Amino acid sequence: MKFSSLLSLTLTTLGGAAAGRLLQRRHGWEAGHRRVAICVDLDDVLAVALRADRPLDDVLHELAHHGATHASLPELTLNRLRASGALTPRAPARTGGTRAGGARAGGSETRPYMNWNHFNAAPELVGPLAAELAARLPYTGARVSGASTLAFAGDLAVLGEIGLGFDAGLAERVRRAGLDCVPRPVSYAWPEDRLIDLTLAQAAVFGRLVAFDGDLILGHEMHLDATLRAMEREGLALVYFAESRHQKGDWFVAKRRAPHVVLAHRFTPAEMTPLDFHAAAHHWAHLARERGLRLCYVNAFKVLHAAEPLELLHYVEHIREALEHAGFQVTKDVCAPTPAPGPDRRDLALVGLASAGAAAAAVNAALDLPEAAGGPLTVVAAGGAAALPFLERPRSELEALYPPSYAPKALALAAAAFAPAAAVQLARREGAGGWAVGVVMQAGTAAALAAATSGPDYALRIETYKGFNLDWALPLAAAALTLPEARSRFSALALIAGLWALANPRHPDLLARFDPAHAEGHTHHLSAAARLAGDLRLALGPQPARKWAGLGPFATALSVVLARHDRQGAAAVAAAVGALGGALGLVGFRRPERALAVTLREAGPSFAAGAALGALALLAGRRPNDE
């Protein structure tokens, strides 16, 4: 075995050992942070109570009993209150007053270009609304007329969208039912810093988790600093819809507020159409296990698969049972008291040695470099990988506010792309000994990959692994180099390059599509044959990618055996399968939102079985003249 190969093996082992220490801390953290909250949409709860002819307080108590932990608390707006009937238009007592101008609170200045609006509402609502309008928009001259009339000046089309605080009475009813509130501030045109401060200060009175309403974060984009300052001052945590990413500005808030971020999801009506509440409940558990979800924002089934309004209670109960069956605790307390452990610069420098070892081994073997070049190349790769974390510095004020994560991403990509390539090339060049080195490298780089993508930003899916499809293209290219004929090698490389060019713009991370396991579901409506076909499809399908971890070492060993018997074409095909299996086996280790134990539960036995079968194949396939 070449000295450069031994040096690469040493680097990978050292990097893997350093990663192992970090991953032990991560595993301990993950074991203690398996808490998920269930938040019901309050608008849907109000609709359920109305259609079921039940008091709202009773429905809220039942939801808490069936497993809900939170209810949303939407911010009041004039549009919302008018739509719900809480505000009803009223003709003024004197017609001449309809264009009397908008007096400032406590003053006599008028706005002759403003219309006066008069609305009837409950007395306990009119006073707070007038106070909110006067505090936020003093030029409206908002005041209470009589006992139950709100009067203010201005165009309703402009003023109707502006947030006016939260319904304290409704929040108290939610709390009495045993639920916590999740305030939902609204976004609107031209927010001001003082209005943002006022809204978020009021939100903090009712809850510490904030789920912004709509498709825009309040303050985005020109007043986002005010939003972030207010959230930090009030100790608010962001409910981050990382699965849908439908809110503009959410990433910037999540990046600055981490680790005070809770991963959440909300099914759209289109997503709920093919589901019933049994299947949806299993899907929530699937998202919690595979995608790190920690808050289920639950809407009621209203049309398709909706039997009756109070079915929401059974839906929530099924979600709780599915989560508990998956090993999660349903609780209100989902804000992690300590952030997920991640590598500091020193840790990352040591972990990077594994990436350097794999990259150097792949290049040395692919180019068949002599020892005079291979050894120095390996040393340079190790030095570069170790120095990379210390070279990362913010290059601008913006990068200081939103620190990039280039070094972890570069080291993770090197591990994911070069380890399968090195395994294939080492087996081709050095036979069984090279295969054994490749197996160790695969294990070491899997640990390094998991460690490099650990930490709060990665666990909360604020930062994500970037592979640009090189993590399958480079291993397949390494396998193509094992073809015996130059024309075949060139054709295979051209095909791989073409596939990469086609896939990259459409699916920047193609392998990630095969990473999650399938969501469990019920099959009571299927025939026995359909169930069997479905089970076979699940077992033999590509998902989850981690179940194919053993394909890498086994197919690579098979390529060595075939090459021994001068079946070079078949050996190249086996090498390609081994390269793809190695790439698939590493996919799960770069998804830190999923607990490491879940990934290892399938990847570990598969890899061990593949390595054992590969070793047996090498022993059984020895020729009499082999050493």
C-alpha positions in Angstrom: 0.0 0.0 0.0 1.2 3.5 -0.9 2.5 5.8 1.8 0.1 8.5 0.6 -2.8 6.1 1.1 -1.7 5.4 4.6 -1.3 9.1 5.3 -4.8 9.7 3.9 -6.2 6.9 6.1 -4.5 8.4 9.2 -6.0 11.8 8.5 -9.4 10.4 8.0 -9.2 8.4 11.2 -8.0 11.5 13.2 -10.8 13.6 11.7 -13.4 10.9 12.4 -12.2 10.5 16.0 -12.5 14.3 16.5 -15.9 14.2 15.0 -17.0 11.3 17.2 -16.3 13.4 20.3 -18.5 16.2 19.0 -21.2 13.8 17.9 -21.4 12.2 21.4 -22.3 15.7 22.7 -24.9 16.1 19.9 -26.4 12.7 20.7 -26.8 13.6 24.3 -28.5 16.9 23.4 -30.8 15.3 20.9 -31.9 12.7 23.5 -33.0 15.5 25.8 -34.7 17.7 23.2 -37.6 15.6 21.8 -40.4 18.0 22.6 -43.1 19.0 20.2 -46.0 21.5 20.6 -49.4 21.3 18.9 -50.8 24.8 18.1 -54.4 25.0 16.8 -55.4 27.8 14.5 -57.8 30.0 16.6 -59.9 31.0 13.5 -60.6 27.4 12.9 -61.4 26.8 16.5 -63.9 29.7 16.4 -65.5 28.2 13.3 -65.7 24.7 14.9 -67.4 26.2 18.0 -69.9 28.1 15.9 -70.8 25.2 13.6 -70.9 22.6 16.4 -73.1 25.0 18.5 -70.7 24.7 21.4 -69.3 27.4 23.7 -65.8 28.4 22.7 -64.5 27.8 26.2 -65.7 24.2 26.1 -64.0 23.6 22.7 -60.8 25.1 24.0 -60.9 22.9 27.1 -61.5 19.8 24.9 -58.6 20.6 22.6 -56.3 20.9 25.6 -57.6 17.6 26.9 -57.0 15.9 23.5 -53.4 17.1 23.2 -53.2 20.7 22.0 -50.7 22.9 23.8 -51.1 26.2 22.1 -53.7 28.3 20.2 -52.8 31.1 17.8 -53.7 34.7 18.8 -54.2 36.8 15.6 -53.6 40.5 15.8 -56.6 42.6 15.4 -57.2 44.7 12.4 -60.2 46.7 11.2 -60.5 44.4 8.2 -60.6 41.4 10.5 -63.1 42.9 12.9 -65.4 43.9 10.1 -65.2 40.5 8.4 -66.1 38.8 11.7 -69.0 41.1 12.4 -67.4 42.6 15.6 -67.5 46.0 13.9 -70.6 47.0 12.0 -71.0 50.3 10.1 -73.3 52.9 11.6 -74.6 56.1 10.0 -73.5 59.2 11.9 -76.1 61.1 13.9 -75.5 64.3 11.9 -74.8 63.9 8.2 -72.7 67.0 8.2 -70.2 65.2 10.4 -69.2 62.6 7.8 -66.5 64.9 6.4 -65.7 66.9 9.5 -62.0 66.2 9.3 -59.7 64.2 11.4 -58.9 65.9 14.6 -55.7 65.0 16.5 -56.2 63.5 19.9 -56.6 66.4 22.3 -56.4 69.0 19.5 -58.6 70.8 17.0 -56.5 70.4 13.9 -58.6 69.0 11.0 -58.0 66.9 7.9 -60.7 68.0 5.5 -59.6 65.4 3.0 -60.5 62.5 5.3 -63.8 60.8 5.7 -65.2 60.0 9.1 -66.1 56.4 9.8 -68.5 55.3 12.5 -68.7 51.7 13.7 -70.8 50.0 16.4 -69.1 47.4 18.5 -69.2 45.9 22.0 -68.3 48.5 24.7 -65.4 46.4 25.9 -64.0 46.5 22.3 -64.6 50.1 21.4 -62.4 51.7 24.1 -59.2 49.6 23.4 -59.6 50.1 19.6 -59.9 53.9 20.0 -56.9 53.9 22.3 -54.9 51.8 19.8 -55.8 53.9 16.8 -55.0 57.1 18.8 -51.6 55.7 19.8 -50.6 54.3 16.4 -52.3 56.7 14.0 -53.1 59.9 16.0 -54.1 61.8 12.8 -57.2 59.6 12.6 -58.7 61.4 15.6 -60.1 58.1 16.9 -62.6 58.5 19.7 -65.5 56.8 21.4 -68.9 58.2 20.6 -71.5 57.2 23.1 -71.1 53.9 24.8 -70.5 51.7 21.8 -69.5 53.7 18.7 -66.0 54.0 17.4 -65.4 57.1 15.3 -62.2 57.8 13.3 -61.1 59.6 10.1 -59.4 58.0 7.2 -59.8 55.6 4.3 -60.7 52.1 5.4 -58.9 50.6 2.4 -55.7 52.0 3.8 -56.2 51.7 7.5 -58.0 48.3 7.5 -54.8 46.2 7.2 -52.8 47.8 10.1 -52.3 45.8 13.2 -54.1 47.1 16.3 -52.8 44.8 19.0 -54.4 41.6 20.4 -57.6 40.7 22.1 -56.7 40.4 25.8 -60.1 38.9 26.7 -59.7 36.1 24.1 -56.2 35.4 25.2 -57.4 35.0 28.8 -60.0 32.5 27.6 -57.3 30.5 25.8 -55.2 30.5 28.9 -58.0 29.4 31.2 -58.5 26.4 29.0 -54.9 25.3 29.7 -53.4 26.5 26.4 -50.6 28.9 25.7 -51.0 31.7 23.1 -48.9 32.1 20.0 -49.3 35.7 18.9 -49.6 36.3 15.1 -48.6 39.9 14.3 -49.7 41.1 10.9 -47.6 42.8 8.3 -48.8 45.9 6.4 -47.5 48.6 4.1 -45.1 51.2 5.4 -44.5 49.9 9.0 -42.8 52.3 11.4 -40.2 51.4 14.0 -42.5 52.6 16.8 -45.4 50.6 15.5 -43.3 47.5 15.3 -42.0 48.0 18.9 -45.6 48.5 20.1 -46.9 45.4 18.4 -44.1 43.1 19.6 -44.2 44.5 23.1 -47.9 43.6 23.2 -47.2 40.2 21.7 -44.8 39.4 24.5 -47.5 39.9 27.1 -49.4 37.0 25.7 -46.7 34.5 24.6 -43.0 34.0 23.9 -43.5 32.2 20.6 -44.3 34.5 17.7 -45.7 33.2 14.4 -46.0 36.1 12.0 -49.2 36.1 9.9 -49.3 36.0 6.2 -46.5 35.8 3.7 -44.4 38.7 5.0 -42.5 39.2 8.2 -43.5 42.5 9.9 -40.8 45.0 9.1 -39.3 43.2 6.1 -37.3 44.5 4.6 -36.4 48.1 5.4 -37.5 47.9 9.1 -36.2 44.4 9.8 -33.6 45.7 12.3 -36.5 47.2 14.3 -38.2 43.8 14.3 -35.1 42.1 15.5 -34.3 44.6 18.2 -37.8 44.4 19.5 -37.8 40.6 19.5 -34.5 40.5 21.3 -35.6 43.1 23.9 -38.9 41.2 24.6 -37.3 37.7 24.5 -39.5 36.5 21.7 -38.7 33.3 19.8 -39.5 32.9 16.1 -41.9 30.2 14.8 -39.9 29.4 11.6 -41.9 27.7 8.8 -38.7 26.2 7.3 -40.6 23.5 5.4 -42.6 25.9 3.3 -40.5 29.0 3.5 -43.5 31.0 2.4 -42.7 34.1 4.5 -40.4 36.8 3.1 -37.8 37.8 5.6 -38.1 34.7 7.7 -34.5 33.6 7.1 -33.0 36.9 8.3 -35.0 36.8 11.5 -34.1 33.2 12.1 -30.4 33.8 11.5 -30.2 36.6 14.0 -32.5 35.0 16.6 -31.0 31.5 16.6 -31.2 29.5 18.9 -34.4 31.2 19.8 -36.2 29.6 16.9 -38.8 26.8 16.7 -39.2 24.8 13.5 -42.8 24.6 12.5 -45.1 23.7 9.6 -48.6 24.4 8.5 -50.3 22.4 5.8 -51.8 24.4 3.0 -55.4 23.4 1.8 -53.8 21.8 -1.3 -51.5 19.7 0.9 -54.5 18.6 3.0 -56.6 17.6 0.0 -55.1 14.0 -0.4 -55.0 13.4 3.4 -57.5 12.5 6.0 -56.7 13.2 9.7 -55.3 9.7 10.2 -52.7 10.1 7.4 -52.1 13.7 8.4 -51.3 12.8 12.0 -48.7 10.3 10.8 -47.3 12.9 8.5 -46.8 15.3 11.5 -44.8 12.6 13.3 -42.8 12.0 10.1 -41.9 15.7 9.9 -40.9 15.8 13.6 -38.6 12.8 13.1 -37.2 13.5 9.6 -37.3 17.3 9.4 -36.9 18.5 13.0 -40.4 19.9 13.3 -41.1 21.1 16.9 -44.4 22.9 16.4 -47.4 21.6 14.5 -49.6 24.5 13.4 -52.9 22.6 12.9 -55.8 23.6 10.8 -59.1 21.8 10.8 -60.3 19.7 7.9 -63.1 21.7 6.4 -64.2 20.2 3.1 -62.6 17.0 1.8 -62.5 14.2 4.5 -64.3 16.5 6.9 -67.1 14.6 8.6 -68.2 17.2 11.2 -66.6 20.2 13.0 -65.6 18.5 16.3 -63.5 16.0 14.3 -60.8 18.5 15.0 -60.6 17.1 18.5 -59.9 13.6 17.2 -57.4 15.0 14.7 -55.4 16.6 17.5 -55.6 13.5 19.6 -54.2 11.4 16.7 -51.4 13.9 16.2 -50.4 13.6 19.9 -50.6 9.8 19.7 -48.5 9.6 16.6 -45.9 11.9 18.1 -45.7 10.0 21.3 -45.5 6.7 19.4 -42.5 8.2 17.6 -40.8 8.9 20.9 -41.6 12.6 21.2 -43.1 14.4 24.2 -46.0 16.7 23.5 -45.5 19.8 25.7 -45.7 23.6 25.7 -42.0 23.9 26.4 -40.4 23.6 23.0 -37.8 26.3 23.3 -34.5 24.6 23.8 -32.8 25.9 27.0 -29.4 25.2 25.4 -28.5 25.4 21.7 -27.5 22.3 19.8 -23.8 21.7 20.2 -21.7 22.5 17.1 -18.0 22.6 16.3 -15.9 25.6 17.1 -13.0 26.6 14.9 -10.6 24.2 16.5 -13.1 21.3 16.3 -13.8 22.1 12.7 -10.1 22.2 11.9 -9.6 18.7 13.3 -12.8 17.4 11.6 -11.6 18.8 8.3 -8.7 16.4 8.3 -11.1 13.6 7.4 -12.3 15.6 4.4 -8.7 16.3 3.4 -7.7 12.7 3.7 -10.6 11.6 1.4 -10.0 14.3 -1.1 -6.2 13.6 -1.3 -6.8 9.9 -1.6 -9.3 10.3 -4.4 -7.1 12.6 -6.4 -3.9 10.5 -5.9 -5.7 7.3 -6.9 -7.6 8.8 -9.9 -4.4 10.4 -11.3 -2.1 7.6 -10.2 0.3 10.1 -8.8 3.8 9.0 -7.8 4.7 9.1 -4.1 6.9 12.2 -4.7 3.7 14.1 -5.6 1.0 12.2 -3.7 2.6 12.7 -0.2 3.0 16.4 -0.5 -0.5 16.8 -2.0 -1.9 15.0 1.0 0.0 17.2 3.4 -1.1 20.4 1.6 -4.7 19.2 1.6 -4.5 18.6 5.4 -3.0 22.0 6.0 -5.6 23.7 3.9 -8.5 22.0 5.6 -7.2 22.7 9.0 -6.6 26.4 8.2 -9.9 26.9 6.4 -12.1 27.6 9.6 -9.6 30.2 10.8 -9.6 32.0 7.5 -13.3 32.6 7.5 -14.0 36.2 8.5 -16.9 38.6 7.8 -16.0 40.7 4.8 -18.7 43.3 5.3 -21.1 44.8 7.9 -23.8 42.6 6.4 -21.7 39.4 6.9 -21.0 40.5 10.4 -24.8 40.6 11.1 -25.4 37.4 9.2 -22.2 35.3 9.5 -21.7 32.9 6.6 -20.9 29.3 7.0 -18.5 28.7 4.1 -15.9 26.5 5.9 -18.4 23.9 7.3 -20.1 23.7 3.9 -16.8 23.3 2.0 -15.6 20.6 4.4 -18.9 18.8 4.3 -19.0 18.9 0.5 -15.4 17.5 0.3 -16.3 14.6 2.6 -19.6 13.8 0.7 -18.1 14.0 -2.8 -14.6 12.6 -2.3 -15.1 9.7 0.1 -17.1 7.5 -2.3 -14.8 8.5 -5.1 -11.7 7.6 -3.0 -13.3 4.2 -2.1 -13.8 3.3 -5.7 -10.4 4.4 -6.9 -8.4 2.9 -4.0 -10.1 -0.5 -4.6 -9.2 -0.2 -8.3 -5.6 0.7 -7.7 -4.8 -1.4 -4.6 -7.3 -4.2 -4.6 -8.5 -5.6 -1.3 -6.2 -3.5 0.8 -7.4 -0.3 -0.9 -11.0 -1.5 -0.4 -10.4 -1.8 3.3 -9.0 1.7 3.4 -12.0 2.9 1.5 -14.4 1.3 4.0 -12.6 3.0 6.9 -12.7 6.3 5.0 -16.4 6.0 4.4 -17.0 5.6 8.1 -14.7 8.4 9.1 -16.1 10.9 6.6 -19.6 10.0 7.6 -18.8 11.2 11.1 -17.0 14.2 9.8 -19.9 15.1 7.6 -22.3 14.9 10.5 -20.0 17.0 12.7 -19.4 19.7 10.1 -23.1 20.2 9.7 -23.9 20.3 13.4 -24.8 23.3 15.5 -27.8 25.6 16.1 -27.9 27.1 12.6 -27.8 23.6 10.9 -30.2 21.9 13.4 -32.7 24.7 12.8 -32.3 24.5 9.0 -31.1 28.1 8.8 -27.9 26.9 7.2 -28.0 23.8 5.0 -25.5 21.6 3.3 -24.8 22.7 -0.3 -23.7 19.9 -2.6 -24.4 21.3 -6.1 -24.9 17.7 -7.1 -21.1 17.1 -7.0 -21.7 14.5 -4.3 -23.0 12.1 -6.9 -21.3 13.4 -10.0 -17.7 13.1 -8.7 -18.2 9.5 -7.3 -19.7 8.4 -10.6 -16.9 10.1 -12.5 -14.4 8.2 -10.4 -16.2 5.0 -11.3 -16.2 5.9 -15.0 -12.4 6.2 -14.8 -12.2 2.5 -14.1 -13.5 1.7 -17.6 -10.7 -0.1 -19.6 -11.1 1.8 -22.9 -10.4 5.5 -23.4 -13.4 6.0 -25.6 -15.7 4.4 -23.0 -14.2 6.5 -20.3 -14.7 9.7 -22.3 -18.3 8.8 -23.2 -19.2 8.0 -19.6 -17.6 11.2 -18.3 -19.5 13.2 -20.9 -22.8 11.5 -20.0 -22.2 12.3 -16.3 -21.3 15.9 -17.1 -24.5 16.2 -19.1 -26.7 14.8 -16.4 -25.0 17.1 -13.9 -25.6 20.1 -16.1 -29.3 19.2 -16.6 -30.0 18.4 -12.9 -28.2 21.2 -11.2 -30.5 24.1 -12.2 -33.6 22.1 -11.4 -32.6 20.1 -8.4 -29.4 21.6 -6.7 -29.5 18.7 -4.2 -30.9 15.7 -6.0 -29.8 13.1 -3.4 -31.7 15.0 -0.7 -35.0 14.0 -2.4 -34.2 10.4 -1.4 -33.2 11.1 2.2 -36.4 11.1 4.2 -38.1 7.9 5.2 -41.7 7.4 4.1 -44.4 8.7 6.4 -46.3 5.9 8.2 -49.9 5.7 7.3 -53.1 3.6 7.6 -54.1 1.2 4.8 -57.5 0.1 5.9 -59.0 1.0 2.5 -56.5 -1.1 0.5 -56.8 -4.7 -0.7 -54.2 -7.2 0.5 -52.6 -7.2 -2.9 -52.3 -3.4 -2.9 -50.8 -3.4 0.6 -48.2 -6.0 -0.5 -47.4 -4.0 -3.6 -47.0 -0.9 -1.4 -44.8 -2.7 1.1 -42.5 -3.9 -1.7 -42.4 -0.4 -3.2 -41.4 1.0 0.2 -38.8 -1.7 0.8 -37.2 -1.6 -2.7 -37.6 2.1 -3.4 -34.8 4.6 -3.0 -36.1 6.1 0.2 -34.6 6.5 2.7 -31.2 6.8 1.2 -29.5 5.7 4.3 -30.7 2.2 4.0 -28.4 1.8 1.0 -25.2 2.6 3.0 -24.1 -1.1 2.7 -24.3 -1.0 -1.1 -21.2 1.0 -1.3 -18.7 -1.4 0.3 -20.4 -4.5 -1.1 -20.5 -3.3 -4.7 -17.0 -1.9 -4.6 -15.7 -5.3 -3.3 -17.6 -7.0 -6.1 -15.9 -4.7 -8.6 -12.5 -5.9 -7.3 -13.5 -9.5 -7.7 -14.8 -8.9 -11.2 -11.6 -7.1 -12.1 -9.5 -10.1 -10.8 -11.3 -12.3 -13.3 -10.7 -9.9 -16.2 -14.3 -8.8 -16.4 -13.5 -5.1 -16.7 -16.8 -3.9 -18.0 -18.8 -5.6 -15.3 -16.3 -4.3 -12.8 -16.8 -0.8 -13.9 -20.6 -1.2 -13.6 -20.2 -2.6 -10.0 -17.9 0.3 -9.2 -20.5 2.8 -10.4 -23.1 1.0 -8.2 -20.6 1.2 -5.3 -20.0 4.9 -5.9 -23.7 5.6 -5.9 -24.3 3.5 -2.9 -21.5 5.3 -1.0 -23.0 8.6 -1.9 -26.5 7.6 -0.8 -25.1 6.2 2.4 -23.7 9.6 3.3 -26.8 11.6 2.6 -28.5 11.1 5.9 -25.4 12.3 7.9 -25.8 15.8 6.5 -29.3 16.3 7.8 -28.7 17.5 11.4 -32.4 18.4 12.0 -32.9 14.6 12.3 -31.5 12.9 15.4 -28.3 11.1 14.7 -29.6 7.9 16.3 -32.4 7.7 13.7 -29.9 7.9 10.8 -27.6 5.3 12.4 -30.5 3.0 13.1 -30.7 2.1 9.4 -27.3 3.3 8.0 -25.2 1.5 10.7 -26.5 -2.1 10.2 -26.6 -1.6 6.4 -23.0 -0.4 6.3 -21.8 -3.2 8.6 -23.7 -5.9 6.5 -22.3 -4.4 3.3 -18.8 -4.4 4.6 -19.1 -8.0 5.9 -20.5 -9.2 2.6 -17.8 -7.3 0.7 -15.1 -9.0 2.7 -16.6 -12.4 2.1 -16.8 -11.7 -1.6 -13.2 -10.7 -1.7 -12.2 -13.9 0.2 -14.4 -16.1 -2.0 -13.3 -14.4 -5.2 -9.6 -14.9 -4.7 -7.8 -16.6 -7.5 -5.1 -19.2 -6.7 -2.3 -16.9 -7.8 -3.5 -13.9 -5.7 -1.3 -13.0 -2.8 
